[in-house]
Each structure stands twice: as structure tokens, then as C-alpha cells.
Amino acid sequence: MLLEIPEPYDFELSTSRFRDFSDGATVWHEGGLHRVVAGTEARIEPAPGSVRIVPWSDAAAAEVGRLLGLPFDLDAFRAWAATQPVLGPLVAGLAGFRPTLNPRPFEALVIAITAQQISLRAAAAIRGRFVERLGVRYDHAWAFPERERVARLRPRHLMVLGFSTRKAEYVIELARSDLDLDALAELTDDEVVVALTALPGLGRWTADWYLARHLARPEAWPAGDLGLRRAVEAFYADGRPLGIEEVRTMGERFAPYRNLSAQFLLAGARMAG
């Protein structure tokens, strides 16, 4: 069955990060994505104005819809961006791009922890070993490791996979915490930041990316992200180095679409090399 995706939509452009930084949980294979949902591996492939999900299930459709960024209102964003002298041409040049989301809260936070202060490629390699060692193998993809299984580990079990001592501790302490991750969706942005940063190793950068790439909050603006800082420097400061607080302040100009602005600035910077 087909899941409708609002046009314009370019499946390959929008899902490029899964080809570039695959960790085994969402896998690009022969023109489509593979992901395990509710104990079944689903294949996601492009179709006119939609994607085809095989096998179809309501659970797979719900997760794939979040994965492919359906919560984002791109029509309203594009109309607003067209009034912006710098962002407007950049968004127009990325016709068909729809930012993706990390659909599960525990997975989203583990992704953020592994990406702290290292390259995305290195983080994906470490996370790939984590997924393959502790997840469940299907045909082409692995089920992401369950929180309960990770909670039973010791830091040394993750350190042999390439985690630093601190990151191994952070992931295990997150898994063992009594924080109800599903309930975070009911909180305000500020409340989410407070709840997450109360845990060891989860700082403002992690909380901002959780708001942006899991909860799809419109005003999320990951000012501490090096990639976003470099993109803002390139497009808005003629390459002049900017501090985190400067980038945070500059985010005001993108209200009420800070999150989508950040996603398109990052995509534009990647396309520009």
C-alpha cells in the first residue's frame, strides 16, 4: 500500500543521510529504505506522490510517516521562506527536500549521544557496531537495541564497540533512568530541555536536536551544532566565525520556522560542499 507524501518530494534527496551515515537500523538497499517496525522488516520505496511500504501495517505507516518528516508543514514554510532574501533561493534550490526525523525517542537520544563532538561518519560507524552487536538482525536491517537490554549492560560492553568511557556511561544511565521518554512529547520545549539536561551527558545541544529531529518542534534551533554554525557563518556572516550565543541570537530571524530553517541551511551547506 501507499503512504501519500505532499509534493514536491524527492525521495533520494530527502533520505540521503541514511545512505551517507547508515547505522544498520535504517538501511538503504537497491533504491529503497529498510527498517524494522514491530518485529517486521519494512521496505520503503518511492512511488508517484507517495512511498510504497511492503509489507504494509498501520504501525509501519505511522513510523515511516514520522521517519520521512510528515509532521513538518513545508507548504507554509516555503511560502514564508520565499520572503527571505537569503533563505528563499536556498529553499527554492532544494525543491523536493523534506527533512527526516528520528521516530523513536530512545533511538533519537542514543544517536545524539554518539554524535557528540565527533564526525557524523565516525558516530554512524560506532552506532553501527552497537546496533549489530545488540540489535536483532532481519534481512537487510537490524532492530534498534531495546532500552531494557541496554540497561543491563556495563560501560565496558559499549567501550569495546568504540564508545568513549563517558558516552558508554551516558547511554547506559539513560537506559536505566526513570525518565518516561514517551511523555516528553506532552511537555513544552523548555520543559523538555530541563528534563533531558537533568540526565548525565545530555546537554543543551542534545536537547535541541531531540526537539528538532524527534519531536519536530517548529522553534527548535540547535545553535550549539557545529554544522549549523558553519552554515549560518557561510550564508549570513560571509564566513566570519560565530560563537554559539551569536548563532542562538541570529536564530530569532527565522521565527516561527527555526527548525525547518536549520534543516534547510544544513542541507544547503552539504549541497554546496
C-alpha positions as CSV (number, residue, x, y, z in Angstrom):
1,M,0.0,0.0,0.0
2,L,1.0,3.6,-0.5
3,L,1.6,6.4,2.0
4,E,1.0,9.8,0.5
5,I,3.8,12.4,0.7
6,P,2.9,16.0,-0.2
7,E,4.6,17.2,-3.4
8,P,7.1,18.3,-4.3
9,Y,9.0,15.4,-2.9
10,D,12.4,13.9,-3.9
11,F,12.8,10.6,-2.1
12,E,16.5,10.2,-2.8
13,L,17.4,13.8,-1.8
14,S,15.4,13.7,1.3
15,T,16.8,10.4,2.6
16,S,20.4,10.9,1.6
17,R,21.6,10.9,5.2
18,F,20.6,7.2,5.5
19,R,22.9,6.4,2.6
20,D,25.8,8.6,3.9
21,F,25.5,7.7,7.6
22,S,23.7,4.4,7.9
23,D,23.9,2.6,11.2
24,G,22.1,-0.6,10.3
25,A,18.8,0.4,11.8
26,T,17.6,2.3,8.7
27,V,19.3,0.8,5.6
28,W,19.5,2.0,2.0
29,H,19.2,-1.1,-0.3
30,E,18.5,-1.1,-4.0
31,G,16.7,2.2,-4.2
32,G,14.7,1.9,-1.0
33,L,15.0,2.0,2.8
34,H,14.6,-0.9,5.1
35,R,13.6,-0.6,8.8
36,V,12.3,-3.0,11.4
37,V,8.9,-2.0,12.8
38,A,7.0,-4.1,15.4
39,G,9.1,-7.2,14.6
40,T,8.8,-7.0,10.8
41,E,11.2,-5.5,8.3
42,A,9.5,-3.0,6.1
43,R,10.8,-1.8,2.7
44,I,10.1,1.8,1.8
45,E,10.4,2.8,-1.8
46,P,9.4,5.8,-3.9
47,A,6.1,5.9,-5.9
48,P,4.4,8.9,-7.6
49,G,3.3,11.3,-4.9
50,S,3.9,8.7,-2.2
51,V,6.1,5.9,-0.9
52,R,5.2,2.2,-1.0
53,I,5.6,0.2,2.3
54,V,6.0,-3.5,2.0
55,P,4.6,-5.2,4.0
56,W,2.0,-2.6,5.0
57,S,0.8,-2.2,8.5
58,D,-0.7,0.7,10.5
59,A,2.4,0.6,12.8
60,A,4.8,0.7,9.8
61,A,2.8,3.6,8.2
62,A,2.9,5.6,11.4
63,E,6.6,5.1,11.9
64,V,7.5,5.7,8.3
65,G,5.4,8.9,8.2
66,R,7.5,10.3,11.1
67,L,10.7,9.0,9.6
68,L,10.0,10.8,6.4
69,G,9.1,14.1,8.1
70,L,5.3,14.2,7.5
71,P,4.8,16.3,10.7
72,F,6.5,19.2,9.0
73,D,4.3,21.8,7.3
74,L,6.5,22.5,4.3
75,D,3.9,24.5,2.3
76,A,3.6,27.2,5.0
77,F,7.4,27.2,5.5
78,R,8.1,27.6,1.8
79,A,5.7,30.4,1.5
80,W,7.4,32.2,4.4
81,A,10.9,31.4,3.1
82,A,10.1,32.9,-0.3
83,T,10.0,36.3,1.5
84,Q,13.6,35.8,2.9
85,P,16.3,37.2,0.6
86,V,19.0,34.6,1.6
87,L,17.0,31.6,2.7
88,G,14.4,31.9,-0.1
89,P,16.7,31.0,-3.0
90,L,18.3,28.2,-0.9
91,V,14.9,26.6,-0.2
92,A,13.8,27.0,-3.8
93,G,17.0,25.2,-4.9
94,L,16.1,22.3,-2.7
95,A,12.7,21.6,-4.2
96,G,11.6,18.2,-3.1
97,F,13.7,18.1,0.1
98,R,11.7,17.1,3.2
99,P,13.8,16.7,6.4
100,T,13.6,13.3,8.0
101,L,13.0,12.6,11.7
102,N,14.2,10.0,14.2
103,P,10.9,8.3,15.0
104,R,11.7,6.7,18.4
105,P,12.8,8.6,21.5
106,F,15.4,6.2,22.9
107,E,17.0,5.7,19.5
108,A,17.0,9.5,18.9
109,L,18.9,10.2,22.1
110,V,21.4,7.4,21.5
111,I,22.1,8.9,18.1
112,A,22.6,12.3,19.6
113,I,25.0,10.9,22.3
114,T,27.1,9.1,19.8
115,A,27.4,12.2,17.6
116,Q,28.7,14.4,20.4
117,Q,32.0,16.1,19.4
118,I,32.9,13.7,16.6
119,S,32.1,13.5,12.9
120,L,28.7,12.1,11.8
121,R,30.6,9.4,9.8
122,A,32.5,8.2,12.9
123,A,29.4,8.3,15.0
124,A,27.5,6.2,12.5
125,A,30.3,3.6,12.5
126,I,30.3,3.3,16.2
127,R,26.5,3.2,16.3
128,G,26.5,0.6,13.6
129,R,28.6,-1.7,15.8
130,F,26.2,-1.1,18.7
131,V,23.2,-1.9,16.5
132,E,24.7,-5.1,15.1
133,R,26.0,-6.4,18.4
134,L,22.9,-5.6,20.5
135,G,20.0,-5.5,18.0
136,V,18.2,-8.2,16.1
137,R,19.2,-9.0,12.5
138,Y,16.5,-9.2,9.9
139,D,17.1,-9.5,6.1
140,H,18.8,-6.1,5.5
141,A,18.2,-4.1,8.6
142,W,18.6,-4.6,12.4
143,A,16.0,-3.8,15.0
144,F,17.5,-1.0,17.1
145,P,18.6,-2.3,20.6
146,E,15.8,-2.2,23.2
147,R,16.2,0.2,26.1
148,E,15.7,-2.7,28.6
149,R,18.6,-4.7,27.1
150,V,21.0,-1.7,27.1
151,A,20.0,-1.0,30.8
152,R,21.5,-4.4,31.7
153,L,24.9,-3.6,30.3
154,R,28.1,-2.3,31.8
155,P,30.2,0.5,30.2
156,R,32.9,-2.0,29.1
157,H,30.3,-3.7,26.8
158,L,30.0,-0.4,24.8
159,M,33.6,0.7,25.1
160,V,34.7,-2.4,23.0
161,L,32.4,-1.1,20.3
162,G,34.2,2.3,20.1
163,F,32.3,4.3,22.7
164,S,34.3,6.6,24.9
165,T,34.0,5.8,28.7
166,R,31.8,8.8,29.2
167,K,29.5,8.1,26.3
168,A,29.1,4.5,27.3
169,E,28.1,5.7,30.8
170,Y,25.7,8.2,29.3
171,V,23.9,5.7,27.2
172,I,23.6,3.1,30.0
173,E,22.4,5.7,32.5
174,L,19.8,7.0,30.0
175,A,18.6,3.4,29.6
176,R,18.4,2.9,33.3
177,S,16.8,6.2,34.1
178,D,13.2,6.5,35.2
179,L,12.5,9.2,32.6
180,D,9.4,8.5,30.6
181,L,10.6,9.3,27.1
182,D,7.2,9.0,25.5
183,A,5.8,11.6,28.0
184,L,8.3,14.2,26.8
185,A,6.1,14.8,23.7
186,E,3.4,16.3,26.1
187,L,5.9,18.9,27.5
188,T,6.8,22.4,26.3
189,D,10.2,22.9,24.6
190,D,11.6,24.4,27.8
191,E,10.3,21.6,29.9
192,V,11.9,19.0,27.5
193,V,15.2,20.8,27.8
194,V,15.0,20.7,31.6
195,A,14.1,17.1,31.7
196,L,16.8,15.9,29.3
197,T,19.6,18.0,30.7
198,A,19.0,16.7,34.2
199,L,20.5,13.4,32.9
200,P,24.3,12.9,32.8
201,G,25.8,13.7,29.4
202,L,22.7,15.2,27.9
203,G,23.4,18.9,27.4
204,R,21.6,21.7,25.6
205,W,22.9,20.5,22.2
206,T,21.4,17.1,22.7
207,A,18.1,18.5,23.9
208,D,17.9,20.9,21.0
209,W,18.4,18.1,18.4
210,Y,15.9,16.0,20.2
211,L,13.4,18.8,19.9
212,A,14.3,19.3,16.2
213,R,14.7,15.8,14.9
214,H,12.5,13.7,17.1
215,L,9.7,16.0,18.2
216,A,9.7,18.2,15.1
217,R,9.2,21.3,17.3
218,P,9.0,24.4,15.0
219,E,11.1,26.7,17.2
220,A,14.0,24.2,17.9
221,W,17.3,25.9,16.9
222,P,20.4,23.8,17.7
223,A,22.7,26.8,18.0
224,G,25.5,24.6,19.5
225,D,25.7,22.4,16.5
226,L,29.0,22.9,14.6
227,G,27.4,22.1,11.2
228,L,24.6,24.7,11.8
229,R,27.1,27.3,13.0
230,R,29.2,26.8,9.8
231,A,26.1,27.0,7.6
232,V,25.0,30.3,9.3
233,E,28.5,31.6,9.0
234,A,28.6,30.8,5.3
235,F,25.2,32.1,4.4
236,Y,24.8,35.0,6.8
237,A,28.2,36.2,8.0
238,D,30.4,36.0,4.9
239,G,32.3,33.1,6.5
240,R,33.1,35.0,9.7
241,P,33.4,32.7,12.7
242,L,30.4,33.0,15.1
243,G,30.0,31.9,18.7
244,I,27.2,29.8,20.0
245,E,25.4,32.7,21.6
246,E,25.7,34.7,18.4
247,V,24.1,31.9,16.4
248,R,21.4,31.5,19.0
249,T,20.6,35.2,18.8
250,M,20.6,35.1,14.9
251,G,18.0,32.3,15.2
252,E,15.4,35.0,16.0
253,R,15.3,36.0,12.4
254,F,13.9,32.5,11.5
255,A,10.9,32.6,13.8
256,P,8.4,30.9,13.6
257,Y,10.3,28.3,11.4
258,R,13.6,28.0,13.2
259,N,13.7,24.2,13.0
260,L,13.0,23.9,9.2
261,S,15.3,26.9,8.6
262,A,18.1,25.0,10.4
263,Q,17.4,21.8,8.4
264,F,17.5,23.6,5.1
265,L,20.6,25.6,5.9
266,L,22.4,22.3,6.8
267,A,21.1,20.7,3.6
268,G,22.2,23.7,1.5
269,A,25.6,23.7,3.1
270,R,26.0,20.0,2.3
271,M,24.9,20.6,-1.3
272,A,27.4,23.4,-1.6
273,G,30.2,21.3,-0.4
